[in-house]
Amino acid sequence: MIVEDELSILRIYKILLSSSGFEIIGMAKNGEEAVNMYKSFLKKPDIIIMDHRMPVKDGIEATREILQIDKNTKNIFASADITVEKLAVSSGALSFKIKPFDNECLINNIKETLGMKP
């Protein structure tokens, strides 16, 4: 699942992840949409890529709410705002990517998080 308010970045994630063999089961444009979408999934996503600054509800708040639904949710936080790294990790994100980052680095991080060989 991808949570990102910038449509161009959302498209890049979609292309990158799909071409790397990952299935995208949902794309949300803000934290509120992400939480509602997560609740609606019968089969929860293996991993969520979460942006920080978004309208309606930010990534920190959305991460906390999703983890209240399922404490085992795997979340990779991606933000250009380095000042939120500690807060994101303390809120439950397994890792933090500073935008812009190398695409291969993200794919390897996803694979490691899912227990796959990078």
C-alpha positions in Angstrom: 0.0 0.0 0.0 1.3 3.5 -0.9 0.2 6.6 1.0 1.5 9.8 -0.8 -0.2 13.1 -1.7 2.1 14.0 -4.6 0.6 12.4 -7.7 3.9 12.3 -9.5 5.6 10.5 -6.6 2.7 8.1 -6.3 3.0 7.2 -10.0 6.8 6.7 -9.6 6.2 4.3 -6.6 3.5 2.5 -8.6 5.8 1.9 -11.6 8.9 1.1 -9.4 7.0 -1.4 -7.2 5.1 -3.1 -10.0 8.2 -3.5 -12.2 9.9 -5.0 -9.1 7.2 -7.7 -8.8 5.2 -6.2 -5.9 1.4 -6.0 -6.0 0.0 -2.7 -4.9 -3.4 -3.3 -3.2 -4.1 0.4 -2.4 -3.0 3.9 -3.0 -4.2 6.7 -0.7 -3.6 10.5 -1.1 -3.8 11.4 2.6 -3.7 9.8 6.1 -7.4 9.8 6.6 -7.9 8.0 3.3 -5.1 5.5 4.3 -6.7 4.6 7.6 -10.2 4.1 6.0 -8.7 2.1 3.2 -6.7 -0.1 5.6 -9.8 -0.8 7.6 -11.6 -1.9 4.5 -9.0 -4.5 3.4 -10.0 -8.1 4.0 -6.3 -9.0 3.4 -4.1 -6.4 4.9 -1.0 -5.1 2.9 2.3 -6.7 3.7 3.9 -3.3 3.9 2.9 0.4 3.8 5.0 3.2 2.3 3.9 6.3 4.2 4.5 10.0 3.5 4.6 12.5 6.3 3.2 15.8 5.2 -0.3 15.3 3.7 -3.6 17.1 3.8 -6.4 16.0 6.2 -4.2 13.7 8.4 -0.4 13.4 8.4 1.6 10.2 8.2 2.5 10.1 11.9 -1.1 10.2 12.9 -2.2 7.7 10.2 0.7 5.3 11.2 -0.5 5.4 14.9 -4.1 4.7 13.9 -3.2 1.9 11.6 -1.0 0.3 14.3 -3.9 0.5 16.7 -5.9 -1.6 14.2 -3.0 -4.1 13.7 0.2 -3.8 15.8 2.0 -6.0 13.3 1.7 -3.6 10.4 5.0 -3.0 8.6 5.5 0.6 7.7 8.3 2.4 5.8 8.2 6.1 6.3 9.3 8.3 3.5 9.7 12.1 3.9 11.9 15.0 2.9 11.6 16.3 6.5 14.5 14.7 8.4 13.2 16.4 11.6 10.4 13.8 11.9 12.6 10.7 11.6 12.7 10.0 15.4 9.0 10.7 15.8 8.2 8.4 12.8 10.2 5.5 14.2 8.9 6.0 17.8 5.4 6.0 16.3 6.0 2.6 14.8 7.7 3.0 11.4 10.2 0.2 10.9 12.4 2.4 8.8 12.7 6.0 7.5 13.7 7.1 4.0 14.8 10.6 3.4 13.4 11.9 0.1 14.8 11.9 -2.5 16.3 8.4 -2.1 17.7 5.8 -4.5 15.0 3.5 -5.9 17.1 0.4 -5.4 17.5 1.3 -1.7 13.8 1.4 -1.3 13.3 -2.0 -3.0 16.0 -3.5 -0.9 14.5 -2.0 2.3 11.1 -3.5 1.3 12.6 -6.9 0.7 14.5 -6.9 4.0 11.4 -5.8 5.8 9.5 -8.7 4.3 12.3 -11.2 5.0 13.3 -11.6 1.4 16.9 -11.5 0.0 17.7 -8.0 -1.3 
